[in-house]
Amino acid sequence: MKRLLITVLMIILPTTAMAQNVILINPFEVPKGQETETIVYWEAARDFLMEQPGYVSTELHQSIQPDAKFHLINIAEWESIETFKAATSKMRKELKQKPIEGMKFYPALYDVIRK
């Protein structure tokens, strides 16, 4: 029994240790005068997504430079690409609040390769 347990652990541990969360970096363009409404939308989306399987965390960043192309950038962490896709698909169907007209999103998923 002890040998079987050690064998199972040797198989499971390397894949578990190698598994890492994915990072969403989503800068978005906000129509002039719509920043407050955009943040309210982001909060509604965050509240929905944080209840979904695979959600780890999210933060909204705001530029301190007035000439920045993106004044708001969302950075989120998910357990996997699959959980992210399932959660965002569900959000598009179920979230009552809709994005602000004229908002443009540029989302992409990333792996952390250096710390």
Biopython code that builds the backbone (N, CA, C, O; Angstrom):
import numpy as np
from Bio.PDB.StructureBuilder import StructureBuilder

atoms = [
    (1, "MET", "N", (0.832, -1.199, 0.000)),
    (1, "MET", "CA", (0.000, 0.000, 0.000)),
    (1, "MET", "C", (0.869, 1.253, 0.000)),
    (1, "MET", "O", (0.588, 2.221, -0.706)),
    (2, "LYS", "N", (1.936, 1.216, 0.810)),
    (2, "LYS", "CA", (2.828, 2.368, 0.903)),
    (2, "LYS", "C", (3.485, 2.650, -0.450)),
    (2, "LYS", "O", (3.610, 3.805, -0.856)),
    (3, "ARG", "N", (3.906, 1.581, -1.149)),
    (3, "ARG", "CA", (4.515, 1.745, -2.473)),
    (3, "ARG", "C", (3.536, 2.354, -3.465)),
    (3, "ARG", "O", (3.903, 3.219, -4.260)),
    (4, "LEU", "N", (2.304, 1.906, -3.415)),
    (4, "LEU", "CA", (1.280, 2.433, -4.315)),
    (4, "LEU", "C", (1.072, 3.920, -4.069)),
    (4, "LEU", "O", (0.974, 4.698, -5.017)),
    (5, "LEU", "N", (1.006, 4.318, -2.810)),
    (5, "LEU", "CA", (0.830, 5.724, -2.465)),
    (5, "LEU", "C", (2.002, 6.561, -2.972)),
    (5, "LEU", "O", (1.799, 7.643, -3.523)),
    (6, "ILE", "N", (3.210, 6.074, -2.790)),
    (6, "ILE", "CA", (4.396, 6.801, -3.265)),
    (6, "ILE", "C", (4.367, 6.921, -4.786)),
    (6, "ILE", "O", (4.679, 7.983, -5.325)),
    (7, "THR", "N", (4.001, 5.865, -5.473)),
    (7, "THR", "CA", (3.923, 5.899, -6.935)),
    (7, "THR", "C", (2.887, 6.913, -7.405)),
    (7, "THR", "O", (3.148, 7.693, -8.321)),
    (8, "VAL", "N", (1.723, 6.903, -6.786)),
    (8, "VAL", "CA", (0.667, 7.854, -7.147)),
    (8, "VAL", "C", (1.139, 9.280, -6.905)),
    (8, "VAL", "O", (0.932, 10.149, -7.752)),
    (9, "LEU", "N", (1.765, 9.533, -5.774)),
    (9, "LEU", "CA", (2.270, 10.876, -5.474)),
    (9, "LEU", "C", (3.327, 11.313, -6.479)),
    (9, "LEU", "O", (3.367, 12.482, -6.863)),
    (10, "MET", "N", (4.181, 10.395, -6.907)),
    (10, "MET", "CA", (5.219, 10.741, -7.884)),
    (10, "MET", "C", (4.609, 11.117, -9.230)),
    (10, "MET", "O", (5.173, 11.926, -9.966)),
    (11, "ILE", "N", (3.478, 10.539, -9.546)),
    (11, "ILE", "CA", (2.805, 10.861, -10.809)),
    (11, "ILE", "C", (2.048, 12.170, -10.698)),
    (11, "ILE", "O", (2.094, 12.990, -11.615)),
    (12, "ILE", "N", (1.354, 12.377, -9.594)),
    (12, "ILE", "CA", (0.487, 13.549, -9.432)),
    (12, "ILE", "C", (1.270, 14.819, -9.131)),
    (12, "ILE", "O", (0.971, 15.863, -9.710)),
    (13, "LEU", "N", (2.244, 14.769, -8.261)),
    (13, "LEU", "CA", (2.935, 15.978, -7.812)),
    (13, "LEU", "C", (3.597, 16.775, -8.930)),
    (13, "LEU", "O", (3.441, 17.996, -8.949)),
    (14, "PRO", "N", (4.319, 16.168, -9.855)),
    (14, "PRO", "CA", (4.931, 16.998, -10.897)),
    (14, "PRO", "C", (3.910, 17.758, -11.738)),
    (14, "PRO", "O", (4.141, 18.921, -12.071)),
    (15, "THR", "N", (2.792, 17.135, -12.088)),
    (15, "THR", "CA", (1.802, 17.846, -12.894)),
    (15, "THR", "C", (1.109, 18.914, -12.081)),
    (15, "THR", "O", (0.763, 19.966, -12.618)),
    (16, "THR", "N", (0.899, 18.671, -10.800)),
    (16, "THR", "CA", (0.284, 19.681, -9.947)),
    (16, "THR", "C", (1.230, 20.859, -9.757)),
    (16, "THR", "O", (0.810, 22.014, -9.810)),
    (17, "ALA", "N", (2.499, 20.565, -9.538)),
    (17, "ALA", "CA", (3.471, 21.638, -9.334)),
    (17, "ALA", "C", (3.638, 22.473, -10.597)),
    (17, "ALA", "O", (3.883, 23.677, -10.518)),
    (18, "MET", "N", (3.508, 21.838, -11.766)),
    (18, "MET", "CA", (3.692, 22.566, -13.017)),
    (18, "MET", "C", (2.456, 23.372, -13.402)),
    (18, "MET", "O", (2.557, 24.345, -14.149)),
    (19, "ALA", "N", (1.308, 22.977, -12.901)),
    (19, "ALA", "CA", (0.089, 23.707, -13.245)),
    (19, "ALA", "C", (0.169, 25.101, -12.646)),
    (19, "ALA", "O", (0.502, 25.274, -11.474)),
    (20, "GLN", "N", (-0.141, 26.087, -13.470)),
    (20, "GLN", "CA", (-0.134, 27.451, -12.950)),
    (20, "GLN", "C", (-1.354, 28.176, -13.467)),
    (20, "GLN", "O", (-1.927, 27.821, -14.496)),
    (21, "ASN", "N", (-1.727, 29.178, -12.746)),
    (21, "ASN", "CA", (-2.879, 29.980, -13.135)),
    (21, "ASN", "C", (-2.551, 30.812, -14.367)),
    (21, "ASN", "O", (-1.385, 31.042, -14.685)),
    (22, "VAL", "N", (-3.601, 31.259, -15.055)),
    (22, "VAL", "CA", (-3.417, 32.149, -16.201)),
    (22, "VAL", "C", (-3.785, 33.564, -15.778)),
    (22, "VAL", "O", (-4.614, 33.773, -14.892)),
    (23, "ILE", "N", (-3.155, 34.520, -16.428)),
    (23, "ILE", "CA", (-3.360, 35.927, -16.118)),
    (23, "ILE", "C", (-4.071, 36.595, -17.289)),
    (23, "ILE", "O", (-3.638, 36.483, -18.436)),
    (24, "LEU", "N", (-5.152, 37.282, -16.993)),
    (24, "LEU", "CA", (-5.848, 38.103, -17.982)),
    (24, "LEU", "C", (-5.335, 39.529, -17.836)),
    (24, "LEU", "O", (-5.362, 40.096, -16.743)),
    (25, "ILE", "N", (-4.870, 40.105, -18.935)),
    (25, "ILE", "CA", (-4.550, 41.529, -18.963)),
    (25, "ILE", "C", (-5.485, 42.138, -19.994)),
    (25, "ILE", "O", (-5.434, 41.800, -21.177)),
    (26, "ASN", "N", (-6.341, 43.043, -19.527)),
    (26, "ASN", "CA", (-7.391, 43.589, -20.378)),
    (26, "ASN", "C", (-7.419, 45.115, -20.293)),
    (26, "ASN", "O", (-8.139, 45.683, -19.471)),
    (27, "PRO", "N", (-6.626, 45.781, -21.153)),
    (27, "PRO", "CA", (-6.739, 47.237, -21.214)),
    (27, "PRO", "C", (-7.990, 47.600, -21.996)),
    (27, "PRO", "O", (-8.373, 46.890, -22.925)),
    (28, "PHE", "N", (-8.623, 48.693, -21.628)),
    (28, "PHE", "CA", (-9.768, 49.105, -22.426)),
    (28, "PHE", "C", (-9.843, 50.605, -22.583)),
    (28, "PHE", "O", (-9.446, 51.380, -21.712)),
    (29, "GLU", "N", (-10.377, 50.981, -23.748)),
    (29, "GLU", "CA", (-10.576, 52.388, -24.067)),
    (29, "GLU", "C", (-11.935, 52.808, -23.538)),
    (29, "GLU", "O", (-12.934, 52.110, -23.715)),
    (30, "VAL", "N", (-11.952, 53.955, -22.891)),
    (30, "VAL", "CA", (-13.172, 54.462, -22.271)),
    (30, "VAL", "C", (-13.592, 55.734, -22.996)),
    (30, "VAL", "O", (-12.780, 56.644, -23.157)),
    (31, "PRO", "N", (-14.853, 55.815, -23.438)),
    (31, "PRO", "CA", (-15.318, 57.053, -24.070)),
    (31, "PRO", "C", (-15.190, 58.235, -23.106)),
    (31, "PRO", "O", (-15.376, 58.086, -21.898)),
    (32, "LYS", "N", (-14.876, 59.385, -23.643)),
    (32, "LYS", "CA", (-14.727, 60.596, -22.811)),
    (32, "LYS", "C", (-15.962, 60.802, -21.943)),
    (32, "LYS", "O", (-17.098, 60.682, -22.404)),
    (33, "GLY", "N", (-15.710, 61.117, -20.674)),
    (33, "GLY", "CA", (-16.798, 61.396, -19.747)),
    (33, "GLY", "C", (-17.516, 60.167, -19.225)),
    (33, "GLY", "O", (-18.509, 60.296, -18.508)),
    (34, "GLN", "N", (-17.035, 58.959, -19.570)),
    (34, "GLN", "CA", (-17.721, 57.728, -19.174)),
    (34, "GLN", "C", (-16.909, 56.881, -18.186)),
    (34, "GLN", "O", (-17.213, 55.706, -17.983)),
    (35, "GLU", "N", (-15.892, 57.467, -17.578)),
    (35, "GLU", "CA", (-15.030, 56.679, -16.701)),
    (35, "GLU", "C", (-15.784, 56.146, -15.477)),
    (35, "GLU", "O", (-15.620, 54.980, -15.118)),
    (36, "THR", "N", (-16.595, 56.970, -14.840)),
    (36, "THR", "CA", (-17.344, 56.521, -13.659)),
    (36, "THR", "C", (-18.283, 55.379, -14.021)),
    (36, "THR", "O", (-18.348, 54.381, -13.303)),
    (37, "GLU", "N", (-19.011, 55.514, -15.127)),
    (37, "GLU", "CA", (-19.933, 54.462, -15.568)),
    (37, "GLU", "C", (-19.173, 53.183, -15.920)),
    (37, "GLU", "O", (-19.657, 52.077, -15.678)),
    (38, "THR", "N", (-17.985, 53.346, -16.491)),
    (38, "THR", "CA", (-17.162, 52.193, -16.838)),
    (38, "THR", "C", (-16.728, 51.449, -15.582)),
    (38, "THR", "O", (-16.744, 50.218, -15.556)),
    (39, "ILE", "N", (-16.344, 52.177, -14.550)),
    (39, "ILE", "CA", (-15.929, 51.544, -13.293)),
    (39, "ILE", "C", (-17.113, 50.827, -12.646)),
    (39, "ILE", "O", (-16.946, 49.747, -12.079)),
    (40, "VAL", "N", (-18.291, 51.408, -12.725)),
    (40, "VAL", "CA", (-19.497, 50.752, -12.193)),
    (40, "VAL", "C", (-19.747, 49.442, -12.947)),
    (40, "VAL", "O", (-20.080, 48.427, -12.334)),
    (41, "TYR", "N", (-19.588, 49.462, -14.272)),
    (41, "TYR", "CA", (-19.739, 48.237, -15.068)),
    (41, "TYR", "C", (-18.683, 47.205, -14.652)),
    (41, "TYR", "O", (-18.997, 46.031, -14.458)),
    (42, "TRP", "N", (-17.432, 47.654, -14.516)),
    (42, "TRP", "CA", (-16.353, 46.744, -14.120)),
    (42, "TRP", "C", (-16.678, 46.091, -12.780)),
    (42, "TRP", "O", (-16.462, 44.891, -12.609)),
    (43, "GLU", "N", (-17.192, 46.866, -11.834)),
    (43, "GLU", "CA", (-17.538, 46.323, -10.516)),
    (43, "GLU", "C", (-18.628, 45.262, -10.618)),
    (43, "GLU", "O", (-18.571, 44.247, -9.923)),
    (44, "ALA", "N", (-19.616, 45.485, -11.476)),
    (44, "ALA", "CA", (-20.683, 44.495, -11.661)),
    (44, "ALA", "C", (-20.111, 43.214, -12.272)),
    (44, "ALA", "O", (-20.455, 42.110, -11.849)),
    (45, "ALA", "N", (-19.239, 43.370, -13.265)),
    (45, "ALA", "CA", (-18.611, 42.204, -13.892)),
    (45, "ALA", "C", (-17.734, 41.465, -12.879)),
    (45, "ALA", "O", (-17.769, 40.237, -12.809)),
    (46, "ARG", "N", (-16.956, 42.203, -12.104)),
    (46, "ARG", "CA", (-16.104, 41.594, -11.074)),
    (46, "ARG", "C", (-16.944, 40.802, -10.079)),
    (46, "ARG", "O", (-16.608, 39.665, -9.746)),
    (47, "ASP", "N", (-18.031, 41.396, -9.605)),
    (47, "ASP", "CA", (-18.884, 40.728, -8.621)),
    (47, "ASP", "C", (-19.460, 39.431, -9.179)),
    (47, "ASP", "O", (-19.570, 38.441, -8.457)),
    (48, "PHE", "N", (-19.826, 39.431, -10.456)),
    (48, "PHE", "CA", (-20.345, 38.222, -11.095)),
    (48, "PHE", "C", (-19.236, 37.177, -11.222)),
    (48, "PHE", "O", (-19.413, 36.022, -10.834)),
    (49, "LEU", "N", (-18.099, 37.589, -11.765)),
    (49, "LEU", "CA", (-17.023, 36.647, -12.058)),
    (49, "LEU", "C", (-16.399, 36.052, -10.804)),
    (49, "LEU", "O", (-15.964, 34.901, -10.823)),
    (50, "MET", "N", (-16.346, 36.806, -9.727)),
    (50, "MET", "CA", (-15.703, 36.280, -8.523)),
    (50, "MET", "C", (-16.487, 35.123, -7.899)),
    (50, "MET", "O", (-15.966, 34.412, -7.040)),
    (51, "GLU", "N", (-17.725, 34.935, -8.327)),
    (51, "GLU", "CA", (-18.539, 33.819, -7.843)),
    (51, "GLU", "C", (-18.404, 32.576, -8.731)),
    (51, "GLU", "O", (-18.984, 31.534, -8.426)),
    (52, "GLN", "N", (-17.650, 32.679, -9.816)),
    (52, "GLN", "CA", (-17.548, 31.583, -10.774)),
    (52, "GLN", "C", (-16.382, 30.652, -10.432)),
    (52, "GLN", "O", (-15.376, 31.083, -9.868)),
    (53, "PRO", "N", (-16.531, 29.365, -10.782)),
    (53, "PRO", "CA", (-15.432, 28.417, -10.550)),
    (53, "PRO", "C", (-14.171, 28.859, -11.295)),
    (53, "PRO", "O", (-14.236, 29.297, -12.444)),
    (54, "GLY", "N", (-13.040, 28.738, -10.631)),
    (54, "GLY", "CA", (-11.763, 29.051, -11.260)),
    (54, "GLY", "C", (-11.274, 30.466, -11.052)),
    (54, "GLY", "O", (-10.122, 30.778, -11.356)),
    (55, "TYR", "N", (-12.144, 31.337, -10.533)),
    (55, "TYR", "CA", (-11.745, 32.721, -10.276)),
    (55, "TYR", "C", (-10.737, 32.750, -9.135)),
    (55, "TYR", "O", (-10.912, 32.063, -8.129)),
    (56, "VAL", "N", (-9.678, 33.550, -9.292)),
    (56, "VAL", "CA", (-8.693, 33.719, -8.222)),
    (56, "VAL", "C", (-8.713, 35.150, -7.708)),
    (56, "VAL", "O", (-8.894, 35.377, -6.511)),
    (57, "SER", "N", (-8.529, 36.122, -8.604)),
    (57, "SER", "CA", (-8.503, 37.523, -8.170)),
    (57, "SER", "C", (-8.605, 38.450, -9.379)),
    (57, "SER", "O", (-8.461, 38.024, -10.525)),
    (58, "THR", "N", (-8.855, 39.714, -9.097)),
    (58, "THR", "CA", (-8.832, 40.737, -10.140)),
    (58, "THR", "C", (-8.543, 42.092, -9.512)),
    (58, "THR", "O", (-8.871, 42.344, -8.353)),
    (59, "GLU", "N", (-7.922, 42.956, -10.304)),
    (59, "GLU", "CA", (-7.639, 44.330, -9.881)),
    (59, "GLU", "C", (-7.854, 45.248, -11.070)),
    (59, "GLU", "O", (-7.541, 44.897, -12.208)),
    (60, "LEU", "N", (-8.388, 46.420, -10.798)),
    (60, "LEU", "CA", (-8.541, 47.444, -11.831)),
    (60, "LEU", "C", (-7.481, 48.510, -11.588)),
    (60, "LEU", "O", (-7.375, 49.058, -10.491)),
    (61, "HIS", "N", (-6.706, 48.793, -12.614)),
    (61, "HIS", "CA", (-5.630, 49.785, -12.522)),
    (61, "HIS", "C", (-6.025, 51.018, -13.322)),
    (61, "HIS", "O", (-6.614, 50.912, -14.397)),
    (62, "GLN", "N", (-5.692, 52.190, -12.783)),
    (62, "GLN", "CA", (-5.998, 53.454, -13.450)),
    (62, "GLN", "C", (-4.692, 54.202, -13.702)),
    (62, "GLN", "O", (-3.849, 54.324, -12.813)),
    (63, "SER", "N", (-4.542, 54.697, -14.919)),
    (63, "SER", "CA", (-3.340, 55.440, -15.284)),
    (63, "SER", "C", (-3.241, 56.729, -14.481)),
    (63, "SER", "O", (-4.246, 57.377, -14.188)),
    (64, "ILE", "N", (-2.025, 57.085, -14.136)),
    (64, "ILE", "CA", (-1.791, 58.371, -13.474)),
    (64, "ILE", "C", (-1.238, 59.396, -14.467)),
    (64, "ILE", "O", (-0.949, 60.537, -14.108)),
    (65, "GLN", "N", (-1.100, 58.962, -15.725)),
    (65, "GLN", "CA", (-0.628, 59.862, -16.774)),
    (65, "GLN", "C", (-1.797, 60.198, -17.696)),
    (65, "GLN", "O", (-2.423, 59.294, -18.248)),
    (66, "PRO", "N", (-2.097, 61.476, -17.870)),
    (66, "PRO", "CA", (-3.265, 61.862, -18.668)),
    (66, "PRO", "C", (-3.164, 61.489, -20.148)),
    (66, "PRO", "O", (-4.191, 61.374, -20.818)),
    (67, "ASP", "N", (-1.955, 61.297, -20.669)),
    (67, "ASP", "CA", (-1.809, 60.985, -22.086)),
    (67, "ASP", "C", (-1.718, 59.480, -22.368)),
    (67, "ASP", "O", (-1.426, 59.087, -23.498)),
    (68, "ALA", "N", (-1.962, 58.639, -21.367)),
    (68, "ALA", "CA", (-1.903, 57.189, -21.557)),
    (68, "ALA", "C", (-2.997, 56.744, -22.521)),
    (68, "ALA", "O", (-4.120, 57.248, -22.474)),
    (69, "LYS", "N", (-2.661, 55.794, -23.399)),
    (69, "LYS", "CA", (-3.661, 55.269, -24.341)),
    (69, "LYS", "C", (-4.792, 54.573, -23.583)),
    (69, "LYS", "O", (-5.965, 54.728, -23.923)),
    (70, "PHE", "N", (-4.429, 53.811, -22.561)),
    (70, "PHE", "CA", (-5.425, 53.090, -21.774)),
    (70, "PHE", "C", (-5.442, 53.675, -20.367)),
    (70, "PHE", "O", (-4.444, 53.612, -19.650)),
    (71, "HIS", "N", (-6.562, 54.237, -19.980)),
    (71, "HIS", "CA", (-6.674, 54.808, -18.636)),
    (71, "HIS", "C", (-7.074, 53.762, -17.603)),
    (71, "HIS", "O", (-6.819, 53.933, -16.411)),
    (72, "LEU", "N", (-7.696, 52.687, -18.055)),
    (72, "LEU", "CA", (-8.089, 51.603, -17.152)),
    (72, "LEU", "C", (-7.591, 50.279, -17.712)),
    (72, "LEU", "O", (-7.732, 50.000, -18.902)),
    (73, "ILE", "N", (-7.006, 49.467, -16.838)),
    (73, "ILE", "CA", (-6.544, 48.137, -17.227)),
    (73, "ILE", "C", (-6.960, 47.161, -16.135)),
    (73, "ILE", "O", (-6.683, 47.369, -14.954)),
    (74, "ASN", "N", (-7.628, 46.099, -16.550)),
    (74, "ASN", "CA", (-8.034, 45.042, -15.637)),
    (74, "ASN", "C", (-6.992, 43.929, -15.701)),
    (74, "ASN", "O", (-6.610, 43.487, -16.784)),
    (75, "ILE", "N", (-6.538, 43.483, -14.538)),
    (75, "ILE", "CA", (-5.642, 42.332, -14.471)),
    (75, "ILE", "C", (-6.292, 41.322, -13.535)),
    (75, "ILE", "O", (-6.576, 41.617, -12.374)),
    (76, "ALA", "N", (-6.521, 40.125, -14.067)),
    (76, "ALA", "CA", (-7.207, 39.087, -13.295)),
    (76, "ALA", "C", (-6.416, 37.789, -13.359)),
    (76, "ALA", "O", (-5.602, 37.579, -14.258)),
    (77, "GLU", "N", (-6.672, 36.933, -12.395)),
    (77, "GLU", "CA", (-6.021, 35.631, -12.350)),
    (77, "GLU", "C", (-7.096, 34.550, -12.298)),
    (77, "GLU", "O", (-8.054, 34.636, -11.530)),
    (78, "TRP", "N", (-6.912, 33.533, -13.135)),
    (78, "TRP", "CA", (-7.840, 32.409, -13.229)),
    (78, "TRP", "C", (-7.071, 31.105, -13.105)),
    (78, "TRP", "O", (-5.884, 31.038, -13.424)),
    (79, "GLU", "N", (-7.759, 30.069, -12.637)),
    (79, "GLU", "CA", (-7.113, 28.768, -12.482)),
    (79, "GLU", "C", (-6.724, 28.147, -13.817)),
    (79, "GLU", "O", (-5.742, 27.409, -13.892)),
    (80, "SER", "N", (-7.489, 28.439, -14.878)),
    (80, "SER", "CA", (-7.187, 27.851, -16.188)),
    (80, "SER", "C", (-7.877, 28.648, -17.291)),
    (80, "SER", "O", (-8.767, 29.460, -17.035)),
    (81, "ILE", "N", (-7.449, 28.398, -18.503)),
    (81, "ILE", "CA", (-8.097, 29.019, -19.662)),
    (81, "ILE", "C", (-9.558, 28.582, -19.722)),
    (81, "ILE", "O", (-10.449, 29.381, -20.011)),
    (82, "GLU", "N", (-9.787, 27.299, -19.443)),
    (82, "GLU", "CA", (-11.145, 26.763, -19.530)),
    (82, "GLU", "C", (-12.092, 27.428, -18.539)),
    (82, "GLU", "O", (-13.221, 27.765, -18.895)),
    (83, "THR", "N", (-11.647, 27.620, -17.303)),
    (83, "THR", "CA", (-12.538, 28.249, -16.322)),
    (83, "THR", "C", (-12.788, 29.711, -16.675)),
    (83, "THR", "O", (-13.887, 30.223, -16.466)),
    (84, "PHE", "N", (-11.771, 30.380, -17.210)),
    (84, "PHE", "CA", (-11.947, 31.767, -17.653)),
    (84, "PHE", "C", (-12.980, 31.843, -18.776)),
    (84, "PHE", "O", (-13.895, 32.665, -18.726)),
    (85, "LYS", "N", (-12.833, 30.992, -19.781)),
    (85, "LYS", "CA", (-13.761, 31.017, -20.922)),
    (85, "LYS", "C", (-15.188, 30.691, -20.487)),
    (85, "LYS", "O", (-16.136, 31.335, -20.937)),
    (86, "ALA", "N", (-15.344, 29.703, -19.620)),
    (86, "ALA", "CA", (-16.684, 29.335, -19.150)),
    (86, "ALA", "C", (-17.320, 30.485, -18.372)),
    (86, "ALA", "O", (-18.499, 30.787, -18.559)),
    (87, "ALA", "N", (-16.545, 31.123, -17.506)),
    (87, "ALA", "CA", (-17.079, 32.215, -16.682)),
    (87, "ALA", "C", (-17.458, 33.422, -17.525)),
    (87, "ALA", "O", (-18.515, 34.017, -17.314)),
    (88, "THR", "N", (-16.613, 33.789, -18.473)),
    (88, "THR", "CA", (-16.919, 34.970, -19.286)),
    (88, "THR", "C", (-18.065, 34.698, -20.252)),
    (88, "THR", "O", (-18.845, 35.600, -20.559)),
    (89, "SER", "N", (-18.172, 33.475, -20.726)),
    (89, "SER", "CA", (-19.312, 33.120, -21.578)),
    (89, "SER", "C", (-20.616, 33.223, -20.781)),
    (89, "SER", "O", (-21.611, 33.759, -21.269)),
    (90, "LYS", "N", (-20.596, 32.712, -19.571)),
    (90, "LYS", "CA", (-21.776, 32.791, -18.701)),
    (90, "LYS", "C", (-22.110, 34.246, -18.381)),
    (90, "LYS", "O", (-23.282, 34.621, -18.349)),
    (91, "MET", "N", (-21.082, 35.067, -18.144)),
    (91, "MET", "CA", (-21.309, 36.477, -17.825)),
    (91, "MET", "C", (-21.989, 37.201, -18.993)),
    (91, "MET", "O", (-22.918, 37.982, -18.788)),
    (92, "ARG", "N", (-21.523, 36.937, -20.209)),
    (92, "ARG", "CA", (-22.133, 37.600, -21.377)),
    (92, "ARG", "C", (-23.621, 37.268, -21.497)),
    (92, "ARG", "O", (-24.405, 38.093, -21.966)),
    (93, "LYS", "N", (-24.006, 36.074, -21.078)),
    (93, "LYS", "CA", (-25.406, 35.662, -21.163)),
    (93, "LYS", "C", (-26.243, 36.179, -19.995)),
    (93, "LYS", "O", (-27.415, 36.512, -20.173)),
    (94, "GLU", "N", (-25.647, 36.248, -18.795)),
    (94, "GLU", "CA", (-26.439, 36.477, -17.590)),
    (94, "GLU", "C", (-26.302, 37.844, -16.934)),
    (94, "GLU", "O", (-27.206, 38.265, -16.212)),
    (95, "LEU", "N", (-25.200, 38.548, -17.164)),
    (95, "LEU", "CA", (-25.011, 39.838, -16.498)),
    (95, "LEU", "C", (-26.009, 40.843, -17.050)),
    (95, "LEU", "O", (-26.063, 41.085, -18.255)),
    (96, "LYS", "N", (-26.796, 41.423, -16.159)),
    (96, "LYS", "CA", (-27.833, 42.363, -16.585)),
    (96, "LYS", "C", (-27.238, 43.678, -17.080)),
    (96, "LYS", "O", (-27.732, 44.267, -18.041)),
    (97, "GLN", "N", (-26.182, 44.131, -16.424)),
    (97, "GLN", "CA", (-25.549, 45.391, -16.827)),
    (97, "GLN", "C", (-24.708, 45.157, -18.077)),
    (97, "GLN", "O", (-23.943, 44.195, -18.147)),
    (98, "LYS", "N", (-24.852, 46.029, -19.049)),
    (98, "LYS", "CA", (-24.129, 45.911, -20.316)),
    (98, "LYS", "C", (-22.964, 46.893, -20.345)),
    (98, "LYS", "O", (-22.995, 47.920, -19.667)),
    (99, "PRO", "N", (-21.919, 46.569, -21.143)),
    (99, "PRO", "CA", (-20.786, 47.500, -21.256)),
    (99, "PRO", "C", (-21.240, 48.865, -21.772)),
    (99, "PRO", "O", (-22.259, 48.983, -22.452)),
    (100, "ILE", "N", (-20.468, 49.877, -21.437)),
    (100, "ILE", "CA", (-20.741, 51.240, -21.880)),
    (100, "ILE", "C", (-20.559, 51.308, -23.393)),
    (100, "ILE", "O", (-19.585, 50.779, -23.929)),
    (101, "GLU", "N", (-21.484, 51.950, -24.070)),
    (101, "GLU", "CA", (-21.385, 52.088, -25.521)),
    (101, "GLU", "C", (-20.095, 52.823, -25.875)),
    (101, "GLU", "O", (-19.775, 53.859, -25.292)),
    (102, "GLY", "N", (-19.369, 52.276, -26.827)),
    (102, "GLY", "CA", (-18.121, 52.889, -27.268)),
    (102, "GLY", "C", (-16.880, 52.342, -26.582)),
    (102, "GLY", "O", (-15.764, 52.663, -26.988)),
    (103, "MET", "N", (-17.053, 51.514, -25.542)),
    (103, "MET", "CA", (-15.884, 50.899, -24.894)),
    (103, "MET", "C", (-15.247, 49.909, -25.852)),
    (103, "MET", "O", (-15.944, 49.202, -26.580)),
    (104, "LYS", "N", (-13.924, 49.862, -25.851)),
    (104, "LYS", "CA", (-13.195, 48.880, -26.652)),
    (104, "LYS", "C", (-12.295, 48.086, -25.717)),
    (104, "LYS", "O", (-11.530, 48.652, -24.936)),
    (105, "PHE", "N", (-12.401, 46.764, -25.811)),
    (105, "PHE", "CA", (-11.633, 45.866, -24.957)),
    (105, "PHE", "C", (-10.510, 45.215, -25.763)),
    (105, "PHE", "O", (-10.668, 44.953, -26.955)),
    (106, "TYR", "N", (-9.380, 44.955, -25.113)),
    (106, "TYR", "CA", (-8.240, 44.296, -25.747)),
    (106, "TYR", "C", (-7.709, 43.186, -24.833)),
    (106, "TYR", "O", (-6.554, 43.235, -24.411)),
    (107, "PRO", "N", (-8.550, 42.180, -24.524)),
    (107, "PRO", "CA", (-8.141, 41.148, -23.569)),
    (107, "PRO", "C", (-7.184, 40.122, -24.178)),
    (107, "PRO", "O", (-7.260, 39.804, -25.365)),
    (108, "ALA", "N", (-6.290, 39.617, -23.344)),
    (108, "ALA", "CA", (-5.419, 38.504, -23.727)),
    (108, "ALA", "C", (-5.023, 37.759, -22.456)),
    (108, "ALA", "O", (-4.908, 38.350, -21.382)),
    (109, "LEU", "N", (-4.817, 36.454, -22.600)),
    (109, "LEU", "CA", (-4.399, 35.616, -21.476)),
    (109, "LEU", "C", (-2.894, 35.378, -21.554)),
    (109, "LEU", "O", (-2.331, 35.211, -22.636)),
    (110, "TYR", "N", (-2.256, 35.365, -20.387)),
    (110, "TYR", "CA", (-0.803, 35.234, -20.315)),
    (110, "TYR", "C", (-0.405, 34.226, -19.249)),
    (110, "TYR", "O", (-1.138, 33.989, -18.289)),
    (111, "ASP", "N", (0.778, 33.634, -19.437)),
    (111, "ASP", "CA", (1.453, 32.867, -18.396)),
    (111, "ASP", "C", (2.524, 33.760, -17.797)),
    (111, "ASP", "O", (3.145, 34.557, -18.501)),
    (112, "VAL", "N", (2.737, 33.626, -16.506)),
    (112, "VAL", "CA", (3.861, 34.311, -15.866)),
    (112, "VAL", "C", (5.109, 33.496, -16.199)),
    (112, "VAL", "O", (5.156, 32.294, -15.938)),
    (113, "ILE", "N", (6.115, 34.147, -16.772)),
    (113, "ILE", "CA", (7.329, 33.415, -17.135)),
    (113, "ILE", "C", (8.541, 33.812, -16.290)),
    (113, "ILE", "O", (9.555, 33.113, -16.295)),
    (114, "ARG", "N", (8.442, 34.921, -15.570)),
    (114, "ARG", "CA", (9.524, 35.343, -14.674)),
    (114, "ARG", "C", (8.926, 36.073, -13.474)),
    (114, "ARG", "O", (7.905, 36.752, -13.584)),
    (115, "LYS", "N", (9.575, 35.921, -12.343)),
    (115, "LYS", "CA", (9.181, 36.670, -11.136)),
    (115, "LYS", "C", (10.412, 37.282, -10.535)),
    (115, "LYS", "O", (10.328, 37.959, -9.511)),
]
sb = StructureBuilder()
sb.init_structure("model")
sb.init_model(0)
sb.init_chain("A")
sb.init_seg("    ")
for serial, (resi, resn, name, xyz) in enumerate(atoms, 1):
    if name == "N":
        sb.init_residue(resn, " ", resi, " ")
    sb.init_atom(name, np.array(xyz, "f"), 0.0, 1.0, " ", f" {name:<3s}", serial, name[0])
structure = sb.get_structure()
